[in-house]
């Protein structure tokens, strides 16, 4: 049964590569709720609480049964008649978890991090990209129920973490120029996220674009002061890393000090620091901005 359920963007279902039309907000909601727990039983009471939230209809239980029956009819027409099983007290979506893009994303991200920890940077890069390519837009986009909003927010947090972990890998493997181009829009979209701002600053610095790196810091600082009431200086005041020995020379050069000319350089990251789980190590651009 080649059933695929996609929730990382507009809800979509495919059977053997053929689109399956699922109509009706509650049908989409029930299928999505089952898909998030694919392979596991979901209590009928939980489905009613989540999908029929706020409904006082005494017939909600019967409505759930009808919705499940209609879903089965639709899936049966595409060779997936047994996809939704009745189990004691509820229902179960009987498909492999990786047939749901939410779970495939989590699996690929975990594989990518493990590969990086083992020093297989090229493999990790491919896996990170495959995970992020599963996203087609905001998760659970059509659903506005409370459970769906919470789940969508959780998934977005995971997406940002994976995107930024991948950025760490790209920095460690020298892909700073292309990364800078990719991160600019991300940082503008998330002006209060310090980690991607720091990554963008380092990518710009390594590409010799020092004024732009400083401007990223200034925008971050202004956004944090305006929105949160504090400066990122508190976070970065004690930053250290492989670039720290170059900070004094870099600061004097950027200030036009005597005998300092040419493009700023940063000592290469050690082989050991290229391995292992994601860590932010390149703090020199931030320290420089702090010194201005």
Buried (B, 14 or more C-beta within 10 A) or exposed (E): BEBBBBBBBBBBBBBEEEEBEBEEEBBBBBBBBBBBBBBEBBEBEBBBBBBBEEEEEEEBBEBBBEBBEBBBEBBEEBBBEEBBEEEEEBBBBBBEBBBBBBBBBBBBBEBBBBBBEEEBBEBBBBBBEBBBEBBBEBBBBEBEBEBBEEBBEEBBEBBBEBBBBBBBBBBBBEBBBEBBEBBBEBBEEBBEBBBBBBBBBBBBBBBEBBEBBBBBBEBBBEBBEEEEEEBBBEEBEEBEBBBBEBBEEBBBBBEEEEEBEEEBBBEEBEEEBBBEEBEBBBBBBBBBBBEE
